[in-house]
Amino acid sequence: MDLSDPTSIGYPVVFGGVLLGSIVPVVPTGAVVGAAAAIATSTGRLSLVLVLLLSVAGALIGDLVTFGVAKAGSAAAQRWVARGQSRDRLDEVRGQFATRGALLVVVGRLLPAGRIPVLLAAGALDYPWRRLVPAALAACVLWAVAYAVLGVVSGGLFDSPVVATLVATGLVFAVAGISALVSRSRKART
């Protein structure tokens, strides 16, 4: 393995970083995708298509693991979801998953800090695998494309992969911050 070749470590870092960050939110997964897309665009040493495929695969596996853990430990997950909620509110949330579960999964993936609570609630409320998997796949594709676009933009603007990566990471954090502010603002109004 030639560690000076970005392709020898780049692809495992993309897949592993996104997978890890999708299970345990300690890795900024959007920044991983954006940085890899910036490197692919500015150097041509990584394939943008492969970066997208590995990002989607890592995110999807991570989301399915998160959902599976909640579903397998549904008694504990139900207690976590139910804490401080009335029975009527839980029935209302169950109804929302029954009618718009796929939309909730997609939106949860795209909103900062929305994915894990949505997946845990879906698992705890016994949302079916057959409905979750296609929704999670669509969500992961949209998410990976959105963050890759930020990397492509920065990689197209800057010839230096370091600068492109830093700009892509900055753009990812800026978008996440703006999304969080908009979400907080909407919650404050309602």
C-alpha positions as CSV (number, residue, x, y, z in Angstrom):
1,M,0.0,0.0,0.0
2,D,1.5,3.3,-1.1
3,L,0.5,5.8,1.6
4,S,1.6,8.7,-0.6
5,D,-1.1,7.9,-3.1
6,P,-4.4,9.5,-2.0
7,T,-6.4,6.7,-3.6
8,S,-4.9,4.0,-1.4
9,I,-6.1,5.7,1.8
10,G,-8.7,8.1,0.4
11,Y,-11.5,5.6,-0.3
12,P,-11.2,3.7,3.0
13,V,-11.2,7.0,4.8
14,V,-14.3,8.2,3.0
15,F,-16.2,4.9,3.6
16,G,-14.9,4.4,7.2
17,G,-15.3,8.0,8.2
18,V,-18.9,8.2,6.9
19,L,-19.8,4.8,8.4
20,L,-18.3,5.7,11.8
21,G,-19.9,9.1,11.9
22,S,-23.3,7.6,10.9
23,I,-23.2,5.3,13.9
24,V,-21.5,7.4,16.4
25,P,-21.8,11.1,15.6
26,V,-18.2,12.0,16.4
27,V,-17.0,12.4,12.8
28,P,-18.4,15.3,10.7
29,T,-19.6,13.1,7.8
30,G,-20.6,15.9,5.6
31,A,-17.1,17.4,5.8
32,V,-15.6,14.0,4.9
33,V,-17.7,13.8,1.8
34,G,-17.1,17.5,0.9
35,A,-13.4,17.2,1.3
36,A,-13.2,14.0,-0.7
37,A,-15.2,15.5,-3.5
38,A,-12.9,18.6,-3.4
39,I,-9.9,16.4,-3.7
40,A,-11.5,14.4,-6.6
41,T,-12.3,17.6,-8.4
42,S,-9.0,19.5,-7.8
43,T,-6.6,16.6,-8.3
44,G,-8.4,13.9,-10.3
45,R,-6.7,11.3,-8.0
46,L,-10.0,10.2,-6.6
47,S,-13.1,9.3,-8.6
48,L,-16.1,11.5,-7.7
49,V,-18.5,8.7,-8.6
50,L,-16.6,6.3,-6.3
51,V,-16.5,8.9,-3.5
52,L,-20.3,9.3,-3.9
53,L,-20.9,5.5,-3.9
54,L,-18.8,4.9,-0.9
55,S,-20.4,7.8,1.0
56,V,-23.9,6.5,0.3
57,A,-22.8,3.0,1.3
58,G,-21.2,4.1,4.5
59,A,-24.1,6.4,5.4
60,L,-26.7,3.7,4.6
61,I,-25.0,1.0,6.6
62,G,-24.6,3.4,9.5
63,D,-28.3,4.4,9.4
64,L,-29.4,0.8,9.2
65,V,-27.2,-0.1,12.2
66,T,-28.6,2.8,14.2
67,F,-32.2,1.8,13.3
68,G,-31.5,-1.9,14.0
69,V,-30.1,-1.2,17.4
70,A,-33.2,0.8,18.3
71,K,-35.5,-1.8,16.9
72,A,-33.6,-4.7,18.6
73,G,-33.7,-2.9,22.0
74,S,-37.1,-1.5,21.4
75,A,-38.1,-1.6,25.1
76,A,-35.2,0.6,26.0
77,A,-35.7,2.7,22.9
78,Q,-39.4,3.1,23.6
79,R,-38.6,4.3,27.1
80,W,-36.1,6.8,25.6
81,V,-38.6,8.1,23.1
82,A,-41.5,8.1,25.6
83,R,-39.7,10.0,28.3
84,G,-41.8,13.1,29.1
85,Q,-44.3,12.3,26.3
86,S,-48.0,11.6,26.8
87,R,-49.6,8.5,25.4
88,D,-51.5,10.7,23.0
89,R,-48.3,12.3,21.7
90,L,-46.7,8.9,21.2
91,D,-49.8,7.7,19.2
92,E,-49.6,10.9,17.2
93,V,-45.9,10.3,16.3
94,R,-46.7,6.6,15.4
95,G,-49.4,8.0,13.1
96,Q,-46.9,10.4,11.5
97,F,-44.5,7.5,10.9
98,A,-47.4,5.4,9.4
99,T,-48.4,8.2,7.0
100,R,-45.2,10.0,6.3
101,G,-42.4,7.8,7.7
102,A,-40.3,8.0,4.5
103,L,-40.4,11.8,4.5
104,L,-39.4,11.9,8.1
105,V,-36.4,9.6,7.5
106,V,-35.3,11.7,4.5
107,V,-35.7,15.0,6.3
108,G,-34.1,13.6,9.5
109,R,-31.0,12.7,7.4
110,L,-30.7,16.1,5.9
111,L,-31.2,18.2,9.1
112,P,-28.3,18.7,11.4
113,A,-28.8,16.4,14.5
114,G,-32.0,15.1,13.0
115,R,-31.0,11.7,11.8
116,I,-30.3,9.8,15.0
117,P,-33.5,10.9,16.9
118,V,-35.6,10.0,13.8
119,L,-34.0,6.6,13.4
120,L,-34.2,5.8,17.1
121,A,-37.9,6.9,17.2
122,A,-38.6,4.8,14.0
123,G,-37.0,1.8,15.6
124,A,-38.7,2.3,18.9
125,L,-42.1,2.8,17.3
126,D,-41.7,-0.4,15.2
127,Y,-41.4,1.3,11.8
128,P,-41.0,-1.6,9.3
129,W,-37.7,-2.4,7.6
130,R,-39.3,-2.7,4.2
131,R,-40.3,1.0,4.4
132,L,-37.2,2.2,6.1
133,V,-34.6,0.8,3.7
134,P,-35.8,2.6,0.5
135,A,-36.3,5.8,2.5
136,A,-32.9,5.6,4.0
137,L,-31.3,4.9,0.7
138,A,-33.0,7.9,-0.9
139,A,-32.0,10.1,2.1
140,C,-28.3,8.9,1.9
141,V,-28.2,9.6,-1.9
142,L,-29.6,13.1,-1.5
143,W,-27.3,13.8,1.5
144,A,-24.1,12.6,-0.3
145,V,-24.9,14.5,-3.4
146,A,-25.6,17.7,-1.5
147,Y,-22.3,17.6,0.4
148,A,-20.3,16.4,-2.7
149,V,-21.7,19.5,-4.6
150,L,-20.1,21.7,-1.9
151,G,-16.8,19.9,-2.5
152,V,-17.1,20.0,-6.2
153,V,-17.7,23.8,-6.1
154,S,-14.6,24.4,-3.9
155,G,-12.5,21.9,-5.9
156,G,-13.5,23.6,-9.1
157,L,-12.5,27.0,-7.7
158,F,-9.2,26.2,-6.2
159,D,-6.3,24.2,-7.8
160,S,-4.8,23.4,-4.5
161,P,-6.4,20.3,-2.9
162,V,-5.6,21.6,0.6
163,V,-7.4,24.9,-0.1
164,A,-10.2,23.2,-1.8
165,T,-10.6,20.8,1.1
166,L,-10.5,23.6,3.7
167,V,-13.1,25.6,1.7
168,A,-15.3,22.5,1.2
169,T,-15.2,21.8,5.0
170,G,-16.0,25.4,5.7
171,L,-18.9,25.4,3.4
172,V,-20.2,22.2,4.9
173,F,-20.0,23.7,8.4
174,A,-21.6,26.9,7.2
175,V,-24.5,25.1,5.6
176,A,-25.0,23.0,8.8
177,G,-24.9,26.1,10.9
178,I,-27.4,27.9,8.8
179,S,-29.7,24.9,8.8
180,A,-29.5,24.6,12.5
181,L,-30.3,28.4,12.9
182,V,-33.3,28.1,10.5
183,S,-34.5,25.0,12.4
184,R,-34.2,26.7,15.8
185,S,-35.9,29.8,14.4
186,R,-38.8,27.7,13.1
187,K,-39.1,25.8,16.5
188,A,-39.2,29.1,18.3
189,R,-42.0,30.4,16.2
190,T,-44.2,27.3,16.7
